[in-house]
Amino acid sequence: MNMADPPRTVLISGCSSGIGLQLAVQLARDPRQRYQVVATMRDLGKKGTLEEAAGEALGQTLTVAQLDVCSDESVAQCLSCIRGGEVDVLVNNAGVGLVGPLEGLSLTSMQKVFDTNFFGAVRLVKAVLPGMKRRRQGHIVVVSSVMGLQGVVFNDVYAASKFALEGFFESLAVQLLQFDIFVSLVEPGPVATDFEGKLLEQVSAAEPPGADPDTLHYFRDLYLPASRELFRSLGQSPEDVAQGSTPQVIVKVISSASPPLRRQTNARYSPLTALKAADPSGSLYVRTAHRLLFRWPRLLGLGLRCLACGCLRSRVWPR
């Protein structure tokens, strides 16, 4: 970006906490003032932490706005408050999780995940895309997940919503290059947030209806301990994901002159995603994950700790 160019308007969804909050603050406090950030959230009652973190940027390079990605009216109202309604960079970050045995999950809860994670992103893109096409410039950034690359046990629906994002935006990226609009899928690994901690606490205390005793045993006694170890060993903080020192981070993706289609943010997680890439049939990943979780859980824990300390260090290659 040329320093003489006007600041780019960046609209970010899901800024009440976690990645969205950290990213909004980082961009708004850029000393070169290259961005005007519209940080949005569904419930403005939760804006206090963001406003405190923004400091002097609040009201200058950062504006807080209400946005429910599941509502056409809310999206239209939010865009009407942006000067000219023009968004240069859209960051689709709003999302919800869902963990547990499939038999214990209602279709309503599954639809809520897709309404937010997938259709919420699609709704925002449909709203800003006509202006980007008209100006023949723009950047759409999607906070996806490594679970958009590989399925993870007991995260069936969440992974499905991220797979949907990956397929949708990869397809859209081909068309949009004709309009000089870039699409970037940023794929964090485990991110240690209050949201994730509370979610694990809730599901560990819940009594999923309809699940058989064996499945409940696998979920509580194998998956949950393994998940906690995964977050302890490989989890990143939201700060790491939004503004970390590695090149695979959202801020650098946004500021890139030629943004990538995909970037993973956690190099320590890459050996796990490499299992799927190494075998097109998919058997290597599925069988390895099955054996580690159900047959050799102690070996799984040891392997995660080795990844954390760098014993199995590997490079994250651009995709």
Secondary structure, DSSP 8 states (H G I E B T S, - for coil): --TTS--EEEEES--SSHHHHHHHHHHHT-TT--EEEEEEES-GGG-HHHHHHHGGGBTTTEEEEE--TT-HHHHHHHHHTSGGG--SEEEE-------S-GGG--HHHHHHHHHHHTHHHHHHHHHHHHHHHHHT-EEEEEE--GGGTS--TT-HHHHHHHHHHHHHHHHHHHHHGGGTEEEEEEE---B--HHHHHHHHHHHH---TT--HHHHHIIIIIIHHHHHHHHHHH-B-HHHHHH-SSSSSHHHHHH-SS--SEEES-GGGHHHHHHHHH-TTSHHHHHHHHIIIII-HHHHHHHHHHHHHTTT-------
